[in-house]
Amino acid sequence: MDRLQSGAPCPASLTGRRFYKPMPCEATSQTQPAQAVHRDSAGLHGAFLTRSLLLILRILPMWLCVLLTRPGALLIYCLAGPQRRAVCANLEAMRPEDGPFICWWHGFRVFHQFGLTYLDRLWHLHFGREIQWELTGAENMQALRDEPGGVLVFTVHAGNYDMGSALFASKLGRDLHTVRTPEQTASLRELRSKELAGQELRQPHLHVHYNECGSHLGLQLCKLLQAGQIVAIQGDRVVMEVSATHLQIDGMDFRLPRGPLVLAEMLRVPCYPVFLSRQGLMSYRAEIGPAFRAAGEEVALDEIGSRWLVAMHAFLMRHWDQWFVFEHLVTRV
């Protein structure tokens, strides 16, 4: 952070309870986020599964690995009860016309797509296989690049966030700061840190920040935006004990993180939606939408959230099978 220039003082709400409601900034050094678990395991949150996959990918051809992803995803789908129920609950709210069996099947499709995306990620980061990218919204990309000050990029847990961030940073030609939630076990955190550190070395415009204990992340992001940097935040998932807000669209209630909306409201920076979707084996599409909030525009927090929800909802209804959120966030109203 020594490269940051001092700007106007950050709003108090970014360093207090409005941004991290149960965890004010002064308490972060004593309070461990709810998602951070130090106990390692061989389950979904440990590094054992990923290391086993890496061994398999070294031995088997790509076509066979893709073929085996379906039974592997089905096994995990049956065993991961809480995650399965959360995905199905979201799908029931988003697609009420589907019956229980179809909803269950669609939930499996989400797990299957996640497995295929994860294999692409491992092939790219650990074996150097190239990703094919399609970019839509080139005019919006240019407008984002030409913004004179800080920019807040909103995205969702879809496609491949880590690979997409590196591509986006390379195309922008400007520094891009991304935000991640730390993994739940020490072994997986170590593995992810090595992967992302390698990406930062290969792509000097990419900077990864972790929403973890003692990081004072709200203050850091505030300073970055005031210094004219681009910050990318996933604005669809409420994890740890982050303050949430409820917004409605098309008969659905979405529980979304409040923090990104507070940043946008207080700093009055332009906000752009960017979405990633998997098109096939090692093939992805990046969609850059027009700004849903202009620089300097005075808009209330709920209105910013509603505009973001319109863009997010349109994408999710087209790519519901790639929304990799394993918490119950959507209900019918």
Secondary structure, DSSP 8 states (H G I E B T S, - for coil): -TT----S---HHHHSTTTSTTS-GGGTTT---TT------SSTTSSHHHHHHHHHHHHS-HHHHHHHHHHHHHHHHHH-HHHHHHHHHHHHHH-TTS-HHHHHHHHHHHHHHHHHHHHHHHHHHHH----EEEEE-HHHHHHHHT-SS-EEEEE-S-S-HHHHHHHHHHHH-S-EEEEE---SSHHHHHHHHHHHHHHHHH-TTEEEEE--TT--HHHHHHHHHHTT-EEEEE-S---TT--EEEEEETTEEEEEESHHHHHHHHH---EEEEEEEEEETTEEEEEE---SB-TT----HHHHHHHHHHHHHHHHHH-GGG----S--EEE-
